[in-house]
């Protein structure tokens, strides 16, 4: 039986691992809105755009996953010489600790995948892309860059989305150089011809890709093993890790096979799950983890990421918790980073839930606050609380404040039953947070007027509600502190 606690300890050691990713990068756009009517021009829905999110996809999402796992990541890829390419470059270069070698190809269109989502339903995906092979001059630059980086690389990921970067020649030369240097190569494959990746350490096809590549049936465990063994024999792979969605994964090597059950999670979105698998697998192999254990870690990572919305990533702490087979404590699980909070809110919205928002310093939690939270929660389905950081409180309240550090204040807020999510913000006002969340209900205490509420005009501009909660007199934080020091 796998010791998952031991695997969690292996994840702790990811820091310092160096992974090089080569492949197709793209922009993933998610347009969120609603459909309330059918067009009079044709029998099609009218999509009313509300907001959108843009992130790096494809090999760019592999890089994002490596970054959040604490890995020293480097990417080599091609972008178009266009506005989308510049946007993609900025997103990739902003990843913490990542190095990027992005070659801009003149006349080449940067791949953009735009998904239109109303409620929990994806209505349409629109793609713009160039799929022709890259020019020989750029191919030479990629191979030379990879060769020069091998000495400072622990593992390589080839992320192939069929957009023309990983040509047969480029792929073969990278794998050969890696083998000469003794570096493992993990491949997320594309297309039925797996000989394209001959000599790779591990390939990670899904069930359909395995069937197409082997020409065999893959309806059960035995058939999957036979099909994977055919690829190993025919293409010289060391292993094949077959991803099987709700049925987990199957790792096949020349020595035998190991089936890994899927983690029991509610699946919201599988976009980018394959990127998470190859990123985590490569990080683990690069850290010296045995292949079967590396596959177990990747399986756990996939279980986490499919519970998120969009092209998501797995945080190192989330992966460790998943391997320990536990959720964080009720209070701790309510505290989220800005990015993680937006993912959770998007997940709630897919369920049709109304989002409420309020904010404050909450230096000392008193009955007035509890009443505000209860009233706010009564007006929405999920309540998000923005919490001023320590530096922000000091600027707003002066010397000696806050009395409690933000970690302590967040923990207390997390223990309040009516609060669903806590997000710390560093600005003096929560305006950026409000703009990102776009709450359905914005709540402040009745000692404010609507004109004084930060974000009121913004939320009213898209039809959301501003609620001024009744506050019991005598329970302000300043008044409470004054009574304490008397």
C-alpha positions in Angstrom: 0.0 0.0 0.0 1.3 3.5 -0.9 2.4 5.6 2.0 0.9 8.9 1.0 2.4 10.8 3.9 5.8 9.8 2.6 4.8 11.1 -0.9 3.8 14.4 0.8 7.3 14.6 2.2 8.7 14.1 -1.3 6.6 17.1 -2.5 8.2 19.2 0.2 11.5 18.6 -1.5 10.4 20.0 -4.9 12.0 23.4 -4.1 15.2 23.6 -6.0 14.2 21.1 -8.7 14.9 22.4 -12.2 12.5 21.6 -15.0 12.7 22.7 -18.6 9.4 22.9 -20.6 9.4 23.0 -24.4 6.3 23.2 -26.5 3.2 25.0 -27.7 2.1 28.1 -25.7 -1.3 29.8 -26.1 -3.7 32.3 -24.5 -6.6 30.7 -22.7 -9.5 33.2 -22.4 -12.6 32.6 -20.4 -15.6 34.9 -21.2 -18.2 34.8 -18.5 -21.7 36.0 -18.9 -25.3 35.0 -19.1 -27.9 34.0 -21.6 -31.4 35.5 -21.1 -32.9 35.4 -24.6 -32.7 33.9 -28.1 -31.5 36.1 -31.0 -34.3 37.5 -33.3 -31.8 37.1 -36.1 -31.3 33.4 -35.8 -32.2 30.6 -33.4 -29.0 31.1 -31.3 -28.5 32.3 -27.7 -27.5 35.9 -27.1 -24.5 35.9 -24.8 -24.3 39.0 -22.5 -20.7 39.4 -21.7 -19.9 40.2 -18.0 -16.2 39.7 -17.5 -13.3 37.6 -18.7 -10.1 36.0 -17.5 -7.0 35.4 -19.5 -4.1 33.1 -18.6 -1.2 31.2 -20.2 -2.3 27.9 -21.6 -0.7 24.8 -23.2 3.0 24.7 -22.3 2.4 28.0 -20.5 0.1 26.2 -18.1 2.7 23.6 -17.5 5.0 26.4 -16.5 2.3 27.9 -14.2 1.9 24.5 -12.5 5.7 24.1 -12.0 5.9 27.6 -10.5 3.1 27.0 -8.0 4.8 23.7 -7.0 8.0 25.7 -6.1 10.0 24.3 -8.9 12.7 26.4 -10.7 11.0 26.4 -14.1 12.2 27.4 -17.5 10.2 27.5 -20.8 11.3 27.5 -24.4 8.5 28.2 -26.9 7.3 30.2 -29.9 4.8 33.1 -30.0 3.4 35.1 -32.8 4.7 38.5 -33.6 1.3 40.1 -32.7 -0.5 41.7 -29.8 -1.6 38.4 -28.4 2.0 37.2 -28.4 3.0 40.3 -26.4 0.2 39.6 -23.9 1.2 36.0 -23.6 4.9 36.9 -23.1 3.9 39.3 -20.3 1.8 36.6 -18.5 4.6 34.0 -18.8 7.4 36.3 -17.7 5.3 37.3 -14.7 5.4 33.8 -13.3 7.4 33.8 -10.0 10.9 32.4 -10.4 10.3 31.3 -14.0 12.7 31.8 -16.9 11.3 32.3 -20.4 12.9 31.9 -23.9 10.1 32.9 -26.2 10.9 33.3 -29.9 8.6 35.6 -31.8 7.9 34.3 -35.4 6.9 36.9 -37.9 3.7 36.3 -39.7 2.7 33.6 -37.2 -0.6 33.9 -35.3 -0.4 33.3 -31.5 -2.9 30.6 -30.5 -5.9 31.9 -28.6 -8.7 29.6 -27.2 -11.7 31.6 -26.1 -14.4 29.8 -24.1 -17.8 31.4 -23.6 -19.4 30.3 -20.4 -22.9 31.1 -19.1 -23.6 29.9 -15.6 -22.2 26.4 -15.5 -22.5 25.8 -19.2 -19.8 26.3 -21.8 -21.6 27.5 -24.9 -18.8 27.8 -27.4 -15.0 27.6 -27.8 -13.5 29.8 -30.5 -9.9 29.1 -31.7 -7.4 31.3 -33.5 -4.2 29.6 -34.4 -1.3 28.7 -36.8 -0.5 25.0 -36.9 2.2 24.9 -39.6 5.7 23.8 -38.6 8.0 26.5 -37.3 10.7 27.8 -39.6 14.1 26.0 -39.6 15.9 29.0 -38.2 13.6 29.1 -35.1 13.8 25.3 -34.8 17.6 25.6 -34.6 17.3 28.3 -31.9 15.1 26.0 -29.9 17.3 23.0 -30.1 20.4 25.1 -29.3 18.7 26.8 -26.3 17.6 23.4 -24.9 21.1 21.9 -25.4 22.7 24.8 -23.5 20.2 24.4 -20.6 20.6 20.7 -20.1 23.5 21.0 -17.6 21.2 23.0 -15.3 18.1 20.8 -15.8 16.8 17.9 -13.8 13.9 17.0 -16.1 12.3 18.0 -19.3 8.7 18.3 -20.3 7.6 18.2 -24.0 4.1 19.8 -24.2 2.8 19.0 -27.6 -0.5 20.6 -28.7 0.1 20.1 -32.4 0.7 23.8 -33.1 4.0 23.2 -35.1 6.7 23.8 -32.5 7.6 20.2 -31.6 8.2 19.0 -35.2 9.5 15.5 -35.7 13.1 16.7 -36.1 13.0 19.2 -33.2 11.5 16.5 -30.9 14.0 13.8 -31.9 17.0 16.1 -31.4 15.8 17.3 -28.0 15.2 13.7 -26.8 18.6 12.5 -28.1 20.4 15.4 -26.4 18.5 14.7 -23.2 19.4 11.0 -23.3 23.1 11.8 -23.9 23.0 14.1 -20.9 21.2 11.5 -18.7 18.1 13.8 -18.3 14.5 12.3 -18.2 12.0 13.5 -20.7 8.2 13.5 -19.9 5.9 13.9 -23.0 2.3 15.1 -23.1 1.7 13.7 -26.6 -0.5 14.8 -29.5 -1.6 12.7 -32.5 -1.7 9.0 -33.3 1.9 8.6 -34.2 3.8 8.1 -31.0 7.0 7.2 -32.8 7.4 11.0 -33.0 8.6 10.8 -29.3 10.8 7.7 -29.7 13.2 7.3 -26.8 11.3 9.5 -24.3 11.3 8.4 -20.6 7.5 8.7 -20.1 4.6 9.6 -22.3 1.2 10.4 -20.8 -1.6 9.7 -23.3 -5.2 9.6 -22.3 -7.4 6.5 -23.1 -8.4 7.8 -26.5 -4.9 8.8 -27.5 -3.6 5.4 -26.4 -6.3 3.6 -28.5 -5.4 5.7 -31.6 -1.7 5.2 -31.2 -1.8 1.5 -30.6 -4.7 0.6 -32.8 -6.0 -1.6 -30.0 -9.1 -1.7 -27.8 -8.6 0.0 -24.3 -11.9 -0.7 -22.6 -10.5 -2.3 -19.4 -7.3 -2.6 -17.4 -6.0 -5.6 -19.2 -6.5 -4.0 -22.7 -4.9 -0.8 -21.5 -1.8 -2.6 -20.3 -1.5 -4.5 -23.6 -1.8 -1.3 -25.6 0.7 0.5 -23.5 3.2 -2.4 -23.7 2.9 -2.2 -27.5 4.0 1.5 -27.4 6.9 0.7 -25.1 8.1 -2.0 -27.4 7.6 -0.1 -30.6 8.9 3.3 -29.5 11.5 2.6 -26.9 9.7 4.4 -24.0 10.7 3.6 -20.5 7.1 3.9 -19.3 3.6 4.9 -20.4 1.3 6.7 -17.9 -2.3 6.4 -19.1 -4.7 9.0 -17.8 -8.2 7.6 -17.4 -10.3 10.5 -16.0 -12.7 9.1 -13.3 -10.9 5.7 -13.5 -7.6 7.1 -12.4 -4.3 6.3 -14.1 -2.3 3.2 -15.1 1.5 3.2 -15.1 3.0 0.6 -17.4 6.7 -0.2 -17.6 8.6 -3.2 -19.0 8.6 -4.6 -15.5 4.8 -4.5 -15.0 1.8 -2.3 -14.4 0.4 -0.3 -11.5 -3.2 1.0 -11.4 -3.8 4.3 -9.4 -7.4 5.0 -8.4 -8.7 8.5 -9.0 -9.1 10.7 -5.9 -12.7 11.1 -5.1 -13.4 14.8 -5.9 -16.3 16.7 -7.4 -15.2 17.4 -11.0 -15.9 20.9 -12.2 -13.5 21.3 -15.1 -10.8 19.1 -16.7 -9.2 22.0 -18.7 -5.5 21.8 -18.3 -5.5 18.7 -16.1 -3.0 17.0 -18.5 -0.7 20.0 -18.0 -0.8 19.5 -14.2 0.0 15.8 -14.6 3.1 16.3 -16.7 4.3 19.2 -14.6 4.0 17.3 -11.3 5.4 14.1 -12.8 8.4 15.8 -14.1 9.0 17.7 -10.9 8.8 14.5 -8.9 11.1 12.6 -11.3 13.5 15.5 -11.3 13.6 15.4 -7.5 14.7 11.7 -7.7 11.3 10.2 -6.7 10.8 6.6 -7.9 8.6 6.5 -11.0 5.6 4.7 -9.4 5.6 7.2 -6.5 6.0 10.1 -9.0 2.9 8.8 -10.8 1.0 8.7 -7.4 1.9 12.3 -6.8 0.7 13.3 -10.3 -2.5 11.4 -9.7 -3.2 13.4 -6.5 -2.4 16.6 -8.3 -4.9 15.8 -11.1 -7.5 15.1 -8.4 -7.1 18.5 -7.0 -7.0 20.5 -10.2 -10.2 19.0 -11.7 -12.1 20.5 -8.8 -11.3 24.0 -10.0 -12.6 26.1 -12.9 -10.7 27.0 -16.0 -7.1 26.3 -16.9 -6.2 25.9 -13.2 -3.0 25.0 -11.3 -2.4 23.0 -8.1 -0.7 24.8 -5.2 2.0 22.9 -3.3 0.1 23.1 0.0 -3.0 21.7 -1.7 -1.1 18.8 -3.1 0.4 18.0 0.3 -3.0 18.1 1.9 -4.4 15.9 -0.8 -1.7 13.3 -0.3 -2.3 13.4 3.5 -5.9 12.6 2.6 -7.2 15.6 4.5 -8.8 19.0 4.0 -7.5 21.9 5.9 -9.3 22.9 9.1 -12.6 24.7 8.6 -11.2 28.0 9.6 -7.9 27.6 7.6 -9.7 26.4 4.5 -11.6 29.7 4.3 -8.4 31.7 3.9 -7.4 31.9 0.3 -4.9 33.8 -1.9 -6.3 36.2 -4.5 -6.0 33.7 -7.3 -7.3 30.8 -5.3 -10.2 32.9 -4.2 -11.2 33.8 -7.7 -11.1 30.1 -8.7 -13.4 29.2 -5.8 -15.8 32.1 -6.5 -16.0 31.0 -10.2 -16.8 27.5 -9.0 -19.7 28.8 -6.8 -21.0 30.9 -9.8 -21.0 27.8 -12.0 -23.5 26.4 -9.4 -25.6 29.6 -9.8 -24.8 30.9 -6.3 -25.0 34.6 -5.4 -21.8 36.1 -4.1 -21.7 38.7 -1.3 -18.7 40.8 -0.2 -17.8 43.0 2.7 -14.5 44.2 4.0 -12.7 45.7 7.0 -9.7 45.5 9.4 -11.5 43.4 12.0 -8.8 44.0 14.6 -11.1 42.9 17.4 -14.2 40.9 16.4 -17.2 42.2 18.3 -21.0 41.6 18.2 -21.5 44.4 15.7 -19.3 42.5 13.3 -21.1 39.3 13.8 -24.4 41.0 13.2 -23.1 42.5 9.9 -21.8 39.1 8.8 -25.2 37.5 9.5 -27.1 40.1 7.7 -24.7 39.9 4.7 -24.9 36.1 4.6 -28.7 36.4 4.6 -28.6 38.4 1.4 -26.4 36.0 -0.6 -25.4 32.3 -0.9 -21.7 32.8 -0.2 -20.0 35.6 1.7 -16.5 36.7 0.9 -14.7 39.0 3.4 -11.8 41.2 2.3 -9.3 41.7 5.2 -6.9 44.6 5.3 -3.2 43.4 5.7 -1.2 44.5 8.7 0.6 47.3 6.7 -2.8 48.5 5.4 -4.3 48.7 8.9 -1.2 50.6 10.2 -1.6 53.2 7.4 -5.3 53.6 8.0 -5.5 53.4 11.9 -2.1 54.7 13.0 0.6 53.6 15.4 -0.2 50.6 17.5 -2.6 49.0 15.1 -3.4 46.3 14.3 -3.5 44.7 17.7 -3.6 41.3 16.1 -1.5 40.2 13.1 -3.4 39.4 9.9 -2.9 35.6 10.3 -4.7 35.8 13.7 -7.4 38.1 12.4 -8.0 35.8 9.4 -8.2 32.7 11.6 -10.9 34.4 13.8 -12.9 35.4 10.7 -12.6 31.8 9.4 -14.2 30.5 12.5 -17.4 32.5 11.9 -20.1 30.3 10.4 -21.6 33.0 8.2 -18.3 33.6 6.4 -17.3 31.4 3.5 -14.1 32.9 2.2 -11.4 35.3 3.6 -9.0 37.2 1.3 -6.2 39.5 2.6 -5.6 42.6 0.5 -2.7 45.1 0.8 -4.2 48.2 -0.6 -5.9 50.9 1.5 -9.2 50.1 -0.2 -10.7 46.8 -1.5 -11.5 48.3 -4.9 -9.2 46.0 -6.9 -10.7 43.0 -5.1 -14.2 44.1 -5.7 -13.5 44.6 -9.4 -12.1 41.1 -9.7 -14.9 39.4 -7.7 -17.8 41.4 -9.1 -20.0 40.6 -6.1 -23.8 40.3 -6.5 -24.2 42.0 -3.1 -21.8 44.6 -1.6 -22.3 45.0 2.2 -21.1 47.7 4.6 -22.3 48.8 8.0 -25.2 51.3 8.4 -22.9 53.9 9.7 -21.9 54.5 6.0 -24.0 56.1 3.3 -24.1 54.4 -0.1 -22.0 57.2 -1.6 -19.3 56.5 1.0 -19.1 52.8 0.3 -16.0 51.9 -1.8 -17.1 50.0 -4.9 -20.8 51.0 -4.7 -20.9 52.8 -8.0 -19.0 50.0 -9.7 -21.3 47.2 -8.5 -24.4 49.2 -9.2 -23.2 49.7 -12.8 -23.8 46.0 -13.6 -27.0 45.7 -11.6 -25.6 44.4 -8.3 -27.0 45.4 -4.9 -25.5 47.5 -2.1 -26.7 46.6 1.4 -26.2 48.8 4.4 -26.5 46.5 7.4 -27.9 47.6 10.7 -25.2 48.0 13.3 -26.0 47.8 17.0 -24.7 51.0 18.7 -21.7 51.0 20.9 -19.9 48.1 19.3 -17.3 49.9 17.1 -13.7 48.6 17.3 -12.3 52.0 18.3 -14.9 52.2 21.1 -14.1 48.7 22.2 -10.4 49.4 22.4 -11.1 52.6 24.3 -13.0 50.7 26.9 -10.2 48.1 27.2 -7.5 50.7 28.0 -9.5 52.6 30.6 
